[in-house]
């Protein structure tokens, strides 16, 4: 007899080794989703009136009071890195998802508008750069609405995707469904393909994200010492999914952060990744909203 709590929604089986064929456009073996996390200005900072400073950055000397060092670390993302990264995407002719905190969009509206003008998706990444794990339901509902309103006000387009920093609350996914305007969320790391979940009596689409093919590992674990490490790891992942994709097409997420990949010593990794994926072929490099719409369309056609 199982000891699994009745309230658990964990699924260890997934597609049970028989994933559906998503029939990506042009017969692509892999749908590649590049996600640029736009968080600068939403992190916690004593200089902004918060009780403490963000702890994840590239210097080890952490201050309890005002910290101009960490503040300027985040500012690099919007001052210099944004333009370097976006120009590189233009050079390769690819469109991406810019996962954006509402407060970051509010503080640097010209960047969010620039993303839209270049043809990228601006999705929602919470109001502040924070976990939702301990939020009460009323507060979280307000945070979701505030984030949506800020992005829509600045860009003229409401976000249709959501991703929470770190852990969600027990209510997050239900609140997104109740909002009614989201096509998908990316609050999962458990598959190489999108999938549906029943939430509040409705079928809700999840586009899994990834923390391994992600430049956050330059900081969190020092797994990547330089650009070559990151490029090699991501391209190894693509090569394997490309191999599997001959019979079972998959999806791959590449996570990026302005203040991380946008540094001169790291941007070459992104250039190499994009060039190599395009040269190998059989990839559909797409925004997450495009992947979601494709998945929804295929599901409707086969229903």
Residue pairs with C-beta under 8 A, 6 or more apart in sequence:
4 10
9 197
11 190
14 190
14 191
14 195
15 191
15 193
15 195
19 192
19 193
19 248
19 250
20 193
21 248
21 249
22 31
22 193
22 194
22 249
22 251
22 294
22 295
22 298
23 249
23 298
24 30
24 31
24 249
24 284
24 294
25 284
25 294
26 284
27 282
28 245
28 249
28 282
28 283
28 284
29 241
29 242
29 244
29 245
29 246
29 249
29 250
29 282
29 283
30 238
30 241
30 242
30 245
30 249
30 250
30 251
30 252
30 282
30 283
30 284
31 249
31 250
31 251
31 252
31 283
31 284
31 286
31 291
31 294
32 238
32 251
32 252
32 254
32 277
32 283
32 284
32 285
32 286
33 96
33 97
33 207
33 251
33 252
33 253
33 254
33 286
33 287
33 288
33 291
34 89
34 94
34 96
34 97
34 254
34 256
34 285
35 96
35 97
35 98
35 99
35 163
35 186
35 209
35 253
35 254
35 255
35 256
35 288
36 85
36 96
36 97
36 98
36 99
36 120
36 256
36 257
36 258
37 99
37 125
37 255
37 256
37 257
37 258
38 77
38 98
38 99
38 100
38 101
38 104
38 105
38 111
38 112
38 115
38 125
38 258
39 74
39 77
39 100
39 101
39 104
39 125
39 129
39 165
39 257
39 258
40 74
40 75
40 77
40 78
40 104
40 107
40 108
40 258
40 259
41 74
41 78
41 101
41 103
41 104
41 106
41 107
41 108
42 101
42 102
42 103
42 104
42 107
42 126
42 127
42 128
42 129
43 54
43 74
43 128
43 129
44 50
44 51
44 52
44 53
44 54
44 128
44 129
44 130
45 53
45 54
45 67
45 70
45 71
45 74
46 52
46 53
46 63
46 64
46 65
46 66
46 67
47 66
47 67
47 68
47 71
52 64
53 62
53 63
53 64
53 67
53 70
54 70
54 74
54 129
55 62
56 219
56 220
57 70
57 73
57 74
57 219
58 73
58 219
59 69
59 70
59 73
61 69
63 69
63 70
73 259
74 259
76 258
76 259
76 262
76 263
77 257
77 258
77 259
77 262
78 108
78 111
78 258
80 262
81 258
81 259
81 261
81 262
81 263
82 111
82 114
82 258
82 262
84 262
84 264
84 267
85 256
85 258
85 261
85 262
85 267
85 270
86 114
86 115
86 118
88 267
88 270
88 271
88 274
89 95
89 96
89 118
89 120
90 118
92 271
92 274
92 275
92 278
94 274
94 285
95 118
95 119
95 120
95 121
95 285
95 286
95 287
95 290
96 120
96 121
96 287
97 120
97 121
97 122
97 123
97 161
97 287
97 288
97 289
98 112
98 115
98 120
98 121
98 122
98 123
99 123
99 124
99 125
99 161
99 163
99 186
100 112
100 122
100 123
100 124
100 125
100 151
100 159
101 125
101 126
101 127
101 128
101 129
101 147
102 124
102 126
102 127
102 146
102 147
102 148
102 149
102 150
102 151
103 127
103 128
103 150
104 129
105 111
105 112
105 122
105 150
105 151
105 154
105 155
106 150
106 154
109 154
112 122
112 151
112 154
112 155
113 154
113 155
115 121
115 122
115 155
116 122
116 155
116 156
116 157
120 287
121 161
121 287
121 288
121 289
121 290
122 151
122 155
122 157
122 159
123 159
123 160
123 161
123 162
123 163
123 288
123 289
124 144
124 147
124 148
124 151
124 159
124 161
124 162
124 163
125 147
125 162
125 163
125 164
125 165
126 132
126 143
126 147
126 164
126 165
127 143
127 146
127 147
127 150
129 165
130 165
131 164
131 165
131 166
131 167
131 168
132 140
132 143
132 164
132 165
132 167
132 168
132 169
132 172
133 166
133 167
133 168
133 169
134 169
135 143
135 169
135 171
137 169
137 171
137 175
140 169
140 171
140 172
140 175
141 175
144 162
144 175
144 176
144 179
145 179
147 159
148 158
148 159
148 179
148 181
151 157
151 158
151 159
152 158
152 159
158 181
159 181
159 182
160 181
160 182
160 183
160 184
160 289
160 292
161 182
161 183
161 184
161 185
161 186
161 207
161 288
161 289
161 292
162 176
162 182
162 184
162 185
162 186
162 187
163 185
163 186
163 187
163 209
164 172
164 185
164 187
168 187
172 185
172 187
173 185
173 187
173 197
173 199
173 204
174 199
174 200
176 182
176 185
176 199
176 204
177 199
177 200
177 202
177 204
178 200
183 205
183 289
183 292
183 293
183 296
184 194
184 204
184 205
184 206
184 207
184 288
184 289
184 292
185 204
185 205
185 206
185 207
186 206
186 207
186 208
186 209
186 253
186 288
187 206
187 209
188 206
188 208
188 209
189 208
189 209
189 210
189 211
190 208
191 208
192 208
192 241
192 250
192 251
192 252
193 208
193 250
193 251
194 205
194 206
194 207
194 208
194 251
194 291
194 292
194 295
195 205
195 206
195 208
196 203
196 204
196 205
196 206
196 299
197 203
197 204
197 206
198 204
205 292
205 295
205 296
207 251
207 253
207 288
207 291
207 292
208 251
208 253
209 253
209 255
210 252
210 253
210 254
210 255
211 217
211 255
212 233
212 237
213 233
213 234
213 237
213 252
213 253
213 254
213 255
214 253
214 254
214 255
214 256
215 224
215 230
215 255
215 256
215 257
215 260
215 261
215 266
215 269
216 255
216 257
216 260
217 223
217 224
217 230
218 224
218 230
218 260
218 266
219 260
223 229
223 233
224 230
224 233
226 265
226 266
227 265
227 266
227 267
227 268
227 269
227 272
228 269
230 261
230 266
230 269
230 273
231 268
231 269
231 272
231 273
231 276
234 254
234 269
234 273
235 272
235 273
235 276
235 277
237 252
238 252
238 273
238 276
238 277
238 280
238 283
239 280
241 250
241 252
242 280
242 282
242 283
244 250
245 282
251 291
254 273
256 270
260 266
261 267
261 269
261 270
274 285
277 283
277 285
278 285
286 294
